[in-house]
Amino acid sequence: MPKNAAGNLTWRAWLIMAALAITGQIAWAVENSWFNTFVYDEITPDPRPVAWMVAGSAITATLTTLLMGTLSDRTRTRLGRRRPFILFGYIMWGLSTIIFPMVDYIQVTSVAMVMVVVADSVMTFFGSTANDAAFNAWTTDVAPSDQRGRVEGVLNLSLFLAQIVAMTAAGTLIDNVGYFIFFYSLGGVVMVIGLVAGLLLKEPPAPAEQAPREPFWQEFASLFNFDTLRTNRKLFILLLFIMITNIGMQVSFPYLIIYLENYIGVTKTEFSIIGGAVMLGSAVVSIPFGILADRWSKRAMIAIGTIISCAGGLMLSLVSSLPLLALSGFLWQGFSVAASIASVAWLKDLLPEQNRGKFLGVRMIFWVAIPMLVGPSTGSWLIQTFGVPTVANGQAGFIPVPLIFQMGSAISMLSLLPLLFIRSKDQSIAPA
């Protein structure tokens, strides 16, 4: 059991958690940013394939996390409950990352546009199985309630470290060695870390079954019953906040590097410098937000982080110098993640113990599927309607414009409205 006699997590558990979190977040950071630039640079400057790829990945991630999260709740094997999904999922995640850039060998652009969506979705299936479903459920299994804010702080610190690596190293590597070697190297790292950490990972005993479980598909379908919504009212209100704020973020985030490189004139190497500065600054606020979320008010920390993040997104649309881009990027991304720390810690307090994996899957509908369907398609429409026409590699397309950041910030501000329906005294009350 990965706790010491005092009920705290062991150093071994913390190290495994950090290794899997950093590796997984590097892979997600690259998929969220550099897969999009790969398509824009190597295949077509049309913004629609990026929106399709993000949407396909979002649907895959959501369905995978719902299904595999529910399955991991029910799994009882010699290797453990979550461990098989983490171990084999990370290995296949790395392999599919290695395969992704080979789509560039396809000579017919229309076919290549379809295949990047397929390849990205395959990679997402394994990543969501390993990370979104199994790993996130495992961190909830092993962390007591009074340590979850700290766990989220450490996991988000891992996110920042991963983002620093992905942002500072990725642009420079791609400029110097190209996309292929970069993706091959990343995939190899994910496979090795997943193998080693997966073999060393320990799990607490699975909770005793209170009653015979429903058949798998019946249990899965129960997620969409009205009674589930009514019984977990506060949980779903919080998920509504998460959905709206992430829609706002996804209006512009998939096109961020494309905007900076093609509208502002920032090189990939310069973006690496900006990205590194943003992530270092963001790391400074991550742990304090986790601690304050535990000790003060999760709702207040969410509101503060969201307001500052929206102000940063607006500022980002108005500046062009590297220092101001770094500052606005820090406010936009850093405080968005800070609000996420408080919201995820609160969310995990509200998860029913017997069905954590399943409800982490429900989270994906609000956190990933709807935002990544609505946000990027809104951004693509804005770019096609108001963007700067361009031609690259013989393909017509558009360069993103500042409006996508302004619209995204306006949408994210609306996310504060659902929080008004949760009373302050309700924040620490778990659902029945």
C-alpha positions in Angstrom: 0.0 0.0 0.0 1.7 3.3 -1.1 1.3 5.1 2.3 3.5 5.1 5.4 2.3 4.4 8.9 1.1 7.9 9.3 -1.2 7.6 6.4 0.9 9.8 4.1 2.1 8.9 0.6 5.5 7.3 0.5 8.5 8.8 -1.4 8.2 5.9 -3.9 4.6 6.8 -4.6 5.5 10.5 -5.1 8.4 9.7 -7.4 6.3 7.3 -9.5 3.5 9.8 -9.6 5.8 12.6 -10.7 7.5 10.5 -13.4 4.3 9.3 -15.0 2.7 12.8 -14.7 5.7 14.6 -16.3 6.0 12.1 -19.1 2.3 12.0 -19.8 2.0 15.8 -19.7 5.0 16.2 -22.1 3.2 13.9 -24.5 -0.1 15.8 -24.1 1.6 19.2 -24.4 3.2 18.1 -27.7 0.0 16.7 -29.0 -2.0 19.9 -28.0 0.5 22.3 -29.6 3.1 20.8 -31.9 0.8 18.3 -33.7 -1.2 21.3 -34.8 1.9 23.1 -36.1 3.0 19.9 -37.9 -0.2 19.9 -39.8 -0.1 23.6 -40.6 3.6 23.5 -41.6 3.8 20.2 -43.4 0.4 19.4 -44.8 -1.9 22.5 -45.2 -2.4 26.0 -43.7 -6.2 25.5 -43.8 -7.3 25.8 -40.1 -10.1 23.3 -40.5 -7.9 20.1 -40.3 -6.6 21.4 -36.9 -10.2 21.8 -35.7 -11.1 18.3 -37.0 -8.0 16.8 -35.4 -8.7 18.4 -32.0 -12.3 17.4 -32.2 -11.5 13.8 -33.1 -9.0 13.6 -30.3 -11.5 15.0 -27.9 -14.2 12.5 -28.7 -11.7 9.7 -28.6 -10.3 10.8 -25.2 -13.8 11.2 -23.7 -15.2 7.8 -24.9 -11.9 6.1 -24.0 -11.8 7.6 -20.5 -15.5 6.8 -19.9 -15.1 3.2 -21.0 -11.7 2.4 -19.6 -12.3 4.3 -16.4 -15.4 2.3 -15.8 -13.5 -0.9 -16.7 -10.6 0.0 -14.4 -13.1 0.4 -11.5 -14.2 -3.2 -12.1 -10.8 -4.7 -12.8 -9.2 -7.2 -10.4 -6.1 -8.8 -11.8 -2.8 -10.1 -10.5 -1.1 -6.9 -11.7 -3.6 -4.8 -9.9 -6.6 -2.6 -10.6 -5.2 0.4 -12.5 -1.7 -0.8 -13.1 -2.3 -2.9 -16.2 -3.9 0.1 -18.0 -1.0 2.4 -16.9 1.8 -0.1 -17.9 0.6 -1.2 -21.3 -1.2 2.1 -22.1 2.0 4.2 -21.7 4.0 1.7 -23.9 1.5 1.9 -26.7 1.1 5.7 -26.3 4.8 6.1 -27.0 4.7 3.8 -30.0 1.8 5.6 -31.6 3.6 9.0 -31.1 6.5 7.6 -33.1 4.2 6.6 -35.9 2.3 9.9 -36.1 4.7 12.0 -38.3 4.8 9.2 -40.9 1.5 10.6 -42.2 3.7 13.2 -44.0 4.7 10.5 -46.5 1.2 10.5 -47.9 1.3 12.5 -51.1 -2.4 13.2 -51.6 -3.2 16.2 -49.3 -6.9 15.2 -48.8 -5.9 11.7 -47.7 -3.1 13.1 -45.4 -5.7 15.4 -43.8 -7.9 12.4 -42.9 -5.0 10.3 -41.7 -3.6 12.9 -39.3 -7.0 12.8 -37.6 -6.9 9.0 -37.4 -3.3 8.8 -36.2 -3.9 11.5 -33.5 -7.0 9.6 -32.4 -5.2 6.3 -32.1 -2.5 8.0 -30.0 -5.2 9.7 -27.9 -6.8 6.3 -27.2 -3.7 4.9 -25.6 -2.9 8.2 -23.8 -6.4 8.5 -22.4 -6.4 4.9 -21.2 -3.1 5.2 -19.5 -3.3 8.8 -18.1 -6.8 10.2 -18.1 -8.5 7.0 -16.9 -6.1 4.8 -15.0 -3.4 7.2 -13.7 -5.8 9.9 -12.6 -7.9 7.4 -10.8 -4.8 5.9 -9.2 -3.7 9.2 -7.8 -7.2 9.6 -6.3 -7.1 6.1 -4.8 -3.8 6.6 -3.0 -4.3 10.2 -1.8 -6.3 10.9 1.4 -8.8 13.8 1.1 -6.7 16.2 3.2 -3.7 15.8 0.8 -5.5 16.0 -2.6 -4.9 19.8 -2.9 -1.1 19.1 -2.4 -1.3 16.2 -4.8 -2.9 18.4 -7.4 -0.3 21.0 -6.8 2.5 18.5 -7.3 0.7 17.1 -10.4 0.4 20.6 -11.8 4.0 21.3 -11.0 4.7 18.2 -13.0 2.6 19.8 -15.7 4.7 22.9 -15.6 7.9 21.0 -15.7 6.6 19.0 -18.7 5.4 22.2 -20.4 8.8 23.8 -19.8 10.5 20.8 -21.5 7.9 20.6 -24.3 8.0 24.4 -24.9 11.7 25.1 -24.5 13.1 22.0 -26.0 10.5 21.3 -28.7 10.8 24.5 -30.7 14.6 24.4 -30.7 14.7 20.7 -31.6 12.2 21.1 -34.4 14.1 24.0 -35.8 17.3 22.0 -35.7 16.5 18.4 -36.4 12.9 18.5 -37.7 9.6 17.0 -36.7 10.5 13.3 -37.3 13.5 13.0 -34.9 11.6 15.0 -32.3 8.5 12.7 -32.4 10.7 9.6 -32.4 12.6 10.8 -29.3 9.4 11.7 -27.4 7.8 8.4 -28.2 10.8 6.5 -27.0 10.9 8.4 -23.7 7.2 7.7 -23.0 7.7 4.0 -23.6 10.7 3.7 -21.3 9.2 5.7 -18.4 5.9 3.9 -18.7 7.6 0.5 -18.6 9.8 1.3 -15.6 7.2 3.3 -13.5 4.4 0.9 -14.4 6.4 -2.1 -13.1 7.3 -0.3 -9.8 3.9 1.1 -9.2 2.0 -0.1 -6.1 -1.7 0.0 -5.5 -3.9 0.2 -2.3 -6.3 -2.7 -1.9 -9.5 -2.2 -4.0 -12.5 -1.1 -1.9 -14.7 -3.9 -0.9 -17.8 -4.3 -3.0 -20.9 -3.3 -1.1 -23.2 -5.1 -3.4 -22.9 -7.1 -6.6 -22.1 -4.7 -9.5 -24.3 -4.1 -12.4 -23.2 -5.5 -15.8 -20.6 -3.3 -17.4 -22.7 -1.7 -20.1 -25.6 -1.2 -17.7 -23.2 0.6 -15.3 -21.8 2.6 -18.1 -25.3 3.7 -19.3 -26.2 4.7 -15.7 -23.8 7.7 -16.1 -26.4 9.4 -18.3 -29.4 8.8 -16.0 -31.2 11.9 -14.5 -30.8 10.3 -11.0 -27.0 10.4 -11.4 -27.2 14.2 -12.1 -29.6 14.8 -9.2 -27.5 12.8 -6.7 -24.3 14.5 -7.7 -25.7 18.1 -8.2 -22.6 20.0 -6.9 -20.3 17.8 -9.0 -22.2 18.6 -12.2 -22.3 22.3 -11.5 -18.6 22.3 -11.1 -18.3 20.4 -14.3 -20.4 23.0 -16.0 -17.8 25.7 -14.9 -15.0 23.5 -16.3 -16.8 23.1 -19.6 -17.4 26.8 -20.2 -13.9 28.0 -19.2 -12.3 25.3 -21.4 -14.4 26.2 -24.4 -13.0 29.8 -24.0 -9.5 28.4 -23.8 -9.9 26.1 -26.8 -11.1 29.0 -29.1 -7.5 30.1 -29.3 -5.1 27.6 -27.7 -4.8 25.1 -30.7 -3.8 28.1 -32.9 -1.4 29.8 -30.4 1.9 28.8 -32.0 0.5 29.3 -35.5 -0.6 32.8 -34.5 2.7 33.7 -32.9 4.8 32.4 -35.7 2.7 33.6 -38.7 0.9 36.8 -37.4 3.4 38.2 -34.8 6.6 36.8 -36.5 7.9 34.7 -33.5 10.2 31.8 -34.5 9.8 28.4 -32.9 13.0 28.9 -31.0 11.8 32.3 -29.7 8.5 30.7 -28.8 10.5 28.1 -26.7 12.0 31.0 -24.8 8.6 32.6 -24.2 7.0 29.3 -23.3 9.8 28.5 -20.8 9.4 31.8 -19.1 5.6 31.4 -19.0 5.9 27.9 -17.4 8.6 29.0 -14.9 6.4 31.9 -13.8 3.3 29.6 -13.7 5.1 27.1 -11.5 5.5 29.8 -8.8 1.7 30.1 -8.4 0.8 26.4 -8.6 1.7 25.1 -5.2 0.3 28.1 -3.3 -3.0 27.7 -5.1 -3.1 24.0 -4.1 -2.4 24.9 -0.5 -4.9 27.8 -0.4 -7.5 25.6 -2.0 -7.2 23.2 0.9 -7.2 25.8 3.6 -9.3 28.7 2.4 -12.0 28.5 -0.4 -11.8 26.5 -3.5 -14.5 28.6 -5.1 -12.7 31.9 -4.4 -9.5 30.5 -5.8 -11.2 29.4 -8.9 -12.8 32.8 -9.4 -9.5 34.7 -8.9 -7.6 32.4 -11.2 -10.3 32.7 -14.0 -10.5 36.5 -13.9 -6.7 37.0 -14.0 -6.5 34.4 -16.8 -9.1 36.1 -18.9 -7.3 39.5 -18.5 -4.1 37.8 -19.6 -5.8 36.4 -22.8 -7.1 39.9 -23.6 -3.6 41.4 -23.1 -2.0 38.7 -25.3 -4.2 39.8 -28.2 -2.9 43.4 -27.9 0.9 43.0 -27.6 3.8 41.9 -29.9 7.1 42.3 -28.0 8.7 39.2 -26.5 8.6 40.4 -22.9 5.0 41.5 -23.1 4.0 38.2 -24.8 5.7 36.3 -22.0 3.9 38.3 -19.3 0.5 38.1 -20.9 1.1 34.4 -21.6 2.0 33.8 -17.9 -1.2 35.5 -16.8 -3.3 33.7 -19.4 -2.0 30.2 -18.9 -0.5 30.3 -15.4 -3.7 31.4 -13.7 -5.9 29.2 -15.9 -3.9 26.2 -14.5 -4.1 27.7 -11.0 -7.9 27.8 -11.2 -7.7 24.2 -12.6 -5.8 23.1 -9.4 -8.6 24.3 -7.2 -11.3 22.9 -9.4 -9.7 19.5 -9.7 -9.0 19.2 -6.0 -12.7 20.2 -5.4 -13.9 17.7 -8.0 -12.0 14.8 -6.5 -13.6 15.6 -3.1 -16.9 15.1 -4.8 -16.2 11.9 -6.6 -18.1 8.8 -5.3 -15.5 6.4 -3.9 -16.8 3.3 -5.7 -16.9 4.9 -9.1 -14.0 7.3 -9.3 -12.7 6.0 -12.6 -16.2 6.2 -14.1 -16.8 9.8 -13.0 -13.3 10.9 -14.1 -14.7 9.7 -17.5 -17.8 11.9 -17.0 -15.4 14.8 -16.4 -13.9 14.3 -19.8 -17.2 15.1 -21.5 -17.1 18.5 -19.8 -13.4 19.0 -19.7 -12.4 17.7 -23.1 -15.1 16.6 -25.5 -17.5 19.6 -25.5 -14.8 22.2 -25.2 -12.6 20.7 -27.9 -15.6 20.3 -30.2 -17.0 23.8 -29.7 -13.8 25.9 -29.0 -11.6 25.0 -32.0 -14.5 25.0 -34.4 -15.3 28.5 -33.2 -11.7 29.5 -33.5 -11.5 28.0 -37.0 -14.7 30.0 -38.1 -13.2 33.2 -36.7 -9.9 32.6 -38.6 -11.6 31.8 -41.8 -13.9 34.8 -41.5 -11.5 37.4 -40.2 -8.0 35.8 -40.7 -5.3 36.9 -43.1 -5.4 34.9 -46.4 -2.1 33.0 -47.1 -0.7 30.2 -49.3 1.8 27.7 -48.0 3.1 24.5 -49.8 0.7 25.3 -52.6 -2.3 25.2 -50.2 -4.5 28.1 -49.5 -5.4 29.0 -45.9 -5.6 31.7 -43.3 -3.4 33.2 -40.6 -5.0 33.5 -37.1 -5.8 37.0 -35.8 -6.0 38.5 -32.3 -9.8 38.2 -32.2 -9.6 34.5 -31.2 -8.0 35.5 -27.9 -10.5 38.2 -27.2 -13.5 35.9 -27.9 -12.0 33.1 -25.9 -11.5 35.4 -22.8 -15.1 36.6 -23.1 -16.4 33.1 -23.1 -14.3 32.0 -20.2 -15.6 34.8 -18.0 -19.1 33.3 -18.4 -17.9 30.2 -16.6 -18.1 32.0 -13.3 -21.9 32.1 -13.5 -22.5 28.4 -12.5 -20.4 28.8 -9.4 -23.1 31.2 -8.0 -25.4 28.1 -7.6 -23.0 26.5 -5.1 -23.1 27.9 -1.6 -19.8 28.4 0.1 -20.8 26.0 2.9 -21.4 23.3 0.3 -17.8 23.2 -0.9 -16.5 20.4 1.4 -19.6 18.3 1.3 -19.2 15.1 -0.7 -22.3 13.8 -2.5 -24.3 11.0 -1.0 
